[in-house]
């Protein structure tokens, strides 16, 4: 996957990777969605498909939180208050816990809704606001959005496809 360089490429990357992931998620039987059969985000752990979806919801919500905070001129904690970039496994565990009681169907609806909000956010931006200057450290806003939406979607899809194959889920 090439790194998007402008708004149309970013939108296509997000939409395209989400569309493929959603198709693969649709093939998971709900009764198997809580089986811890996928490699977890923390080394040596396993997670369920529901955990994987919760993780994606968590990151999408963080992107929205970052963008909202920056737009309001507020100080934004990256990646999240109380977490450092070298603690992403712990942050993943928080995302799993945040959605532990949600059904698979509810998680899929939440993911679709937060994905739609990401698309709306990007559509409201200009190429200049997305790619014209550094937004977080050396990264542009567009790059930070891509790194935390379409890239995790593609990674999740690869994990999911390996899991489905290993567990004989068509």
Rosetta silent file (secondary structure, phi, psi, omega in degrees, C-alpha in Angstrom):
SEQUENCE: XXXXXXXXXXXXXXXXXXXXXXXXXXXXXXXXXXXXXXXXXXXXXXXXXXXXXXXXXXXXXXXXXXXXXXXXXXXXXXXXXXXXXXXXXXXXXXXXXXXXXXXXXXXXXXXXXXXXXXXXXXXXXXXXXXXXXXXXXXXXXXXXXXXXXXXXXXXXXXXXXXXXXXXXXX
SCORE:     score description
SCORE:     0.000 S_00000001
   1 L     0.000  130.025  177.582    0.000    0.000    0.000 S_00000001
   2 L   -81.458  154.212 -179.682    1.376    3.376   -0.939 S_00000001
   3 L   -80.848  123.946  179.739    1.321    6.213    1.548 S_00000001
   4 L   -58.880  142.131 -178.847   -1.397    8.747    0.646 S_00000001
   5 L  -115.314   -7.074  179.107   -0.072   12.149   -0.384 S_00000001
   6 L  -153.405  174.818 -175.669   -3.314   14.101   -0.648 S_00000001
   7 H   -57.930  -48.697  179.471   -6.924   14.123    0.496 S_00000001
   8 H   -60.377  -40.012  178.626   -8.366   11.945   -2.325 S_00000001
   9 H   -66.501  -38.781  178.488   -5.671    9.311   -1.792 S_00000001
  10 H   -64.089  -46.800  178.604   -6.254    9.377    1.966 S_00000001
  11 H   -59.803  -42.559  179.362   -9.994    8.950    1.541 S_00000001
  12 H   -66.303  -39.465  178.420   -9.475    6.055   -0.858 S_00000001
  13 H   -62.352  -45.683 -178.876   -6.973    4.387    1.487 S_00000001
  14 H   -66.958  -49.090 -178.585   -9.358    4.632    4.437 S_00000001
  15 H   -63.839  -45.555 -176.823  -12.446    3.599    2.481 S_00000001
  16 H   -64.369  -45.993 -179.331  -10.720    0.811    0.576 S_00000001
  17 H   -68.661  -35.471  177.035   -9.052   -0.824    3.566 S_00000001
  18 H   -66.095  -45.448 -178.780  -12.250   -0.522    5.614 S_00000001
  19 H   -56.974  -45.119  179.449  -14.382   -2.018    2.833 S_00000001
  20 H   -66.034  -43.081  178.565  -12.095   -5.072    2.589 S_00000001
  21 H   -63.079  -45.832 -178.900  -11.950   -5.502    6.353 S_00000001
  22 H   -59.591  -38.497  177.838  -15.735   -5.180    6.711 S_00000001
  23 H   -63.553  -41.160  178.537  -16.229   -7.904    4.095 S_00000001
  24 H   -69.950  -38.445  177.951  -13.932  -10.241    6.023 S_00000001
  25 H   -64.651  -34.601 -179.965  -15.584   -9.403    9.352 S_00000001
  26 H   -62.378  -22.793  179.629  -18.994  -10.173    7.839 S_00000001
  27 L   -87.566    3.068  178.921  -17.813  -13.762    7.342 S_00000001
  28 L   -89.755  122.322  176.850  -17.132  -14.344   11.034 S_00000001
  29 L   -64.547  128.817 -178.449  -19.909  -16.320   12.735 S_00000001
  30 H   -52.544  -34.156 -178.658  -21.080  -14.248   15.740 S_00000001
  31 H   -70.128  -12.053  177.784  -20.902  -17.312   17.980 S_00000001
  32 H  -107.629    1.112 -173.048  -17.143  -17.532   17.267 S_00000001
  33 L   -71.556  -16.435  179.638  -16.403  -13.823   17.605 S_00000001
  34 L  -102.198    3.385  176.965  -15.349  -14.067   21.270 S_00000001
  35 L   -72.373  126.878 -179.951  -12.915  -16.974   20.773 S_00000001
  36 L   -81.776   83.756 -176.027   -9.384  -15.813   21.648 S_00000001
  37 L  -122.580   -1.580  178.923   -7.693  -17.188   18.530 S_00000001
  38 E  -102.094  150.040  173.468   -5.891  -14.157   17.094 S_00000001
  39 E   -61.846  128.249 -177.925   -2.441  -12.929   18.020 S_00000001
  40 L   -76.792  172.332  179.752   -2.968  -10.103   20.498 S_00000001
  41 L   -81.179  -16.917  173.187   -1.548   -6.608   20.344 S_00000001
  42 L  -101.769  137.609 -176.188    0.592   -7.242   23.434 S_00000001
  43 L   -53.546  133.099  176.646    3.370   -9.770   22.979 S_00000001
  44 L    79.093   12.978 -179.859    2.409  -13.288   24.012 S_00000001
  45 L  -114.564  161.205  173.776   -1.338  -12.601   24.197 S_00000001
  46 E  -118.843  154.015  178.068   -4.346  -13.790   22.268 S_00000001
  47 E  -138.861  167.383  176.578   -7.460  -11.826   21.441 S_00000001
  48 L   -97.600  171.062  174.210  -10.860  -12.415   19.914 S_00000001
  49 H   -62.568  -37.670  176.703  -12.345  -10.903   16.781 S_00000001
  50 H   -60.458  -41.194  176.947  -14.460   -8.732   19.100 S_00000001
  51 H   -62.395  -40.369  179.443  -11.248   -7.499   20.738 S_00000001
  52 H   -60.880  -44.427  179.077   -9.819   -6.718   17.306 S_00000001
  53 H   -66.437  -40.809  177.764  -12.875   -4.642   16.420 S_00000001
  54 H   -60.448  -39.643  177.771  -12.759   -2.900   19.825 S_00000001
  55 H   -59.622  -46.405  179.877   -9.111   -2.024   19.152 S_00000001
  56 H   -65.778  -40.317  176.066  -10.023   -0.409   15.833 S_00000001
  57 H   -59.543  -46.605 -179.445  -12.890    1.503   17.421 S_00000001
  58 H   -57.576  -46.604 -179.849  -10.510    2.738   20.116 S_00000001
  59 H   -67.521  -40.123  178.268   -7.941    4.028   17.633 S_00000001
  60 H   -62.805  -40.922  178.162  -10.568    5.668   15.433 S_00000001
  61 H   -65.497  -35.826  175.960  -12.022    7.406   18.476 S_00000001
  62 H   -63.649  -43.322  178.589   -8.535    8.594   19.459 S_00000001
  63 H   -57.036  -46.336  179.006   -8.001   10.083   16.001 S_00000001
  64 H   -62.561  -41.074  178.744  -11.265   12.006   16.352 S_00000001
  65 H   -63.198  -45.110  178.807  -10.287   13.132   19.853 S_00000001
  66 H   -59.462  -49.872 -176.123   -6.854   14.311   18.660 S_00000001
  67 H   -63.686  -40.892  178.333   -8.295   16.216   15.718 S_00000001
  68 H   -64.093  -47.480 -179.830  -11.006   17.822   17.823 S_00000001
  69 H   -60.605  -46.447  179.556   -8.548   18.851   20.530 S_00000001
  70 H   -63.369  -40.538  179.849   -6.042   20.292   18.055 S_00000001
  71 H   -63.708  -29.373  179.163   -8.816   22.151   16.205 S_00000001
  72 L   -88.294   -0.548  179.497   -9.855   23.734   19.517 S_00000001
  73 L    76.611   18.823 -179.113   -6.261   24.716   20.267 S_00000001
  74 L   -87.951  156.750  171.945   -6.065   22.377   23.238 S_00000001
  75 L   -71.754  132.353 -177.459   -3.033   20.408   24.371 S_00000001
  76 L  -115.446  131.370  177.075   -3.483   16.842   23.138 S_00000001
  77 L   -86.206  118.527  177.149   -1.962   13.800   24.856 S_00000001
  78 L  -107.815  134.631   -4.151   -0.523   11.426   22.269 S_00000001
  79 L   -76.408  -29.008  178.750   -1.309    8.606   22.036 S_00000001
  80 E  -159.911  152.309  178.633   -3.667    8.944   25.022 S_00000001
  81 L   -56.247  128.478  179.201   -3.540   10.427   28.514 S_00000001
  82 L    88.796    1.097 -178.869   -1.691    8.008   30.763 S_00000001
  83 E  -131.579  145.468  173.445   -0.075    6.067   27.907 S_00000001
  84 L  -111.405  166.102 -178.283    3.169    6.422   25.993 S_00000001
  85 H   -60.914  -25.107  178.732    3.910    5.187   22.508 S_00000001
  86 H   -87.646   10.117  178.901    5.876    2.264   23.954 S_00000001
  87 H  -119.972   32.651 -175.180    2.782    1.144   25.913 S_00000001
  88 H   -69.443  -27.129  175.174    0.464    0.388   23.023 S_00000001
  89 H   -63.440  -41.377  177.102   -0.124   -3.182   24.197 S_00000001
  90 H   -65.917  -39.412  177.192   -1.509   -1.803   27.464 S_00000001
  91 H   -64.747  -39.343  177.232   -3.628    0.689   25.514 S_00000001
  92 H   -59.964  -42.744  178.959   -4.970   -2.184   23.386 S_00000001
  93 H   -60.430  -36.861  176.753   -5.998   -4.003   26.568 S_00000001
  94 H   -63.644  -44.389  179.494   -7.916   -0.861   27.609 S_00000001
  95 H   -60.764  -43.238  178.316   -9.739   -0.808   24.267 S_00000001
  96 H   -58.502  -47.646 -177.911  -10.701   -4.485   24.672 S_00000001
  97 H   -63.679  -37.786 -179.854  -12.014   -3.795   28.188 S_00000001
  98 H   -57.805  -28.774 -174.180  -13.926   -0.691   27.052 S_00000001
  99 L  -120.741   19.365 -174.379  -16.034   -2.875   24.743 S_00000001
 100 L   -62.177  -28.365 -176.861  -15.978   -6.216   26.571 S_00000001
 101 L   -94.492   -1.799 -178.198  -19.737   -6.249   27.110 S_00000001
 102 L   -82.865  144.337  175.616  -20.737   -5.308   23.566 S_00000001
 103 L   -73.213  162.598  177.954  -22.084   -7.899   21.161 S_00000001
 104 H   -58.522  -44.953  179.593  -20.270   -8.588   17.905 S_00000001
 105 H   -62.345  -40.538  177.466  -23.074   -6.911   15.946 S_00000001
 106 H   -63.710  -41.041  178.402  -22.924   -3.843   18.197 S_00000001
 107 H   -63.156  -41.610  178.565  -19.162   -3.634   17.747 S_00000001
 108 H   -63.604  -39.266  177.057  -19.517   -3.823   13.974 S_00000001
 109 H   -65.153  -42.760  178.707  -22.099   -1.016   14.080 S_00000001
 110 H   -62.523  -41.671  178.431  -19.817    1.084   16.312 S_00000001
 111 H   -63.600  -44.472  178.859  -16.899    0.533   13.957 S_00000001
 112 H   -60.922  -40.808 -178.411  -19.006    1.529   10.946 S_00000001
 113 H   -67.829  -44.592 -178.741  -20.200    4.656   12.757 S_00000001
 114 H   -71.326  -33.113  174.131  -16.754    5.808   13.880 S_00000001
 115 H   -61.106  -44.182  178.640  -15.356    5.038   10.414 S_00000001
 116 H   -61.289  -37.621  178.001  -18.083    7.277    8.930 S_00000001
 117 H   -67.165  -36.720  176.411  -17.063   10.037   11.350 S_00000001
 118 H   -63.294  -46.871  179.255  -13.422    9.700   10.237 S_00000001
 119 H   -59.161  -45.506  179.271  -14.489    9.993    6.594 S_00000001
 120 H   -61.125  -41.064  178.055  -16.586   13.072    7.403 S_00000001
 121 H   -59.792  -49.553 -178.532  -13.643   14.619    9.247 S_00000001
 122 H   -63.899  -41.380 -179.632  -11.282   14.078    6.311 S_00000001
 123 H   -61.386  -27.870  179.735  -13.867   15.350    3.818 S_00000001
 124 H   -78.926  -13.927 -176.666  -14.065   18.622    5.775 S_00000001
 125 L   -88.660  166.837  173.370  -10.306   19.166    5.513 S_00000001
 126 L  -108.717  165.808  174.232   -8.234   20.614    2.693 S_00000001
 127 H   -57.604  -38.646 -178.819   -5.038   19.204    1.236 S_00000001
 128 H   -64.718  -42.055 -179.654   -3.218   22.055    2.965 S_00000001
 129 H   -71.809  -30.715 -179.556   -4.657   21.236    6.392 S_00000001
 130 H   -81.535  -37.753 -170.565   -4.017   17.525    5.926 S_00000001
 131 H  -130.638    3.349 -174.059   -0.580   17.631    4.311 S_00000001
 132 L   -79.066  -22.427 -177.355    0.696   21.212    4.345 S_00000001
 133 L  -158.511  165.892  177.084    2.624   21.190    7.609 S_00000001
 134 E   -63.135  139.466 -176.874    3.689   19.116   10.576 S_00000001
 135 E  -117.960  -40.043  173.246    0.751   18.442   12.879 S_00000001
 136 E  -136.793  115.324 -173.723    2.267   16.078   15.450 S_00000001
 137 L    50.369 -122.001 -177.466    6.043   16.078   15.685 S_00000001
 138 L   -91.117   -2.229 -172.893    7.184   15.485   12.097 S_00000001
 139 E   -93.234  140.886  173.163    3.887   14.000   10.925 S_00000001
 140 E   -76.382  165.136  176.726    1.140   15.773    9.002 S_00000001
 141 H   -61.094  -43.349  179.500   -2.455   15.430   10.080 S_00000001
 142 H   -59.795  -41.085  179.010   -3.161   13.277    7.030 S_00000001
 143 H   -67.216  -40.687  178.047   -0.311   10.941    7.863 S_00000001
 144 H   -65.521  -37.978  176.986   -1.436   10.596   11.492 S_00000001
 145 H   -64.863  -46.866 -179.285   -4.972    9.837   10.349 S_00000001
 146 H   -62.550  -43.907 -178.720   -3.717    7.238    7.868 S_00000001
 147 H   -62.286  -22.616 -174.284   -1.344    5.632   10.392 S_00000001
 148 L  -117.466   11.698  174.743   -4.219    5.167   12.817 S_00000001
 149 L  -132.340  -77.302 -174.150   -7.083    4.209   10.482 S_00000001
 150 H   -65.823  -36.099  177.430   -6.291    2.602    7.139 S_00000001
 151 H   -64.586  -48.740  175.936   -3.027    1.027    8.291 S_00000001
 152 H   -63.366  -32.889  176.111   -4.631   -0.670   11.323 S_00000001
 153 H   -60.674  -46.176 -179.152   -7.564   -1.752    9.125 S_00000001
 154 H   -65.292  -41.347  177.757   -5.131   -3.475    6.756 S_00000001
 155 H   -63.128  -44.037  179.625   -3.203   -5.029    9.642 S_00000001
 156 H   -62.159  -40.292  179.988   -6.440   -6.232   11.234 S_00000001
 157 H   -63.620  -42.025  178.695   -7.566   -7.743    7.954 S_00000001
 158 H   -63.086  -44.147  177.469   -4.310   -9.684    7.608 S_00000001
 159 H   -61.034  -45.704 -177.491   -4.626  -11.004   11.189 S_00000001
 160 H   -63.731  -42.983 -179.388   -8.260  -11.891   10.623 S_00000001
 161 H   -64.844  -40.432  176.275   -7.595  -13.716    7.360 S_00000001
 162 H   -61.841  -43.998 -179.151   -4.804  -15.784    8.976 S_00000001
 163 H   -64.091  -45.952 -179.737   -7.105  -16.617   11.872 S_00000001
 164 H   -60.965  -40.438  179.482  -10.021  -17.569    9.646 S_00000001
 165 H   -66.619  -46.584 -178.499   -7.794  -19.848    7.604 S_00000001
 166 H   -64.864  -29.261 -176.443   -6.218  -21.484   10.673 S_00000001
 167 L  -106.597   13.648  174.893   -9.641  -22.013   12.273 S_00000001
 168 L    54.752   47.531  174.993  -11.435  -23.133    9.100 S_00000001
 169 L  -104.758  117.587 -175.394  -13.839  -20.211    8.968 S_00000001
 170 L   -67.131    0.000    0.000  -14.996  -19.697    5.398 S_00000001
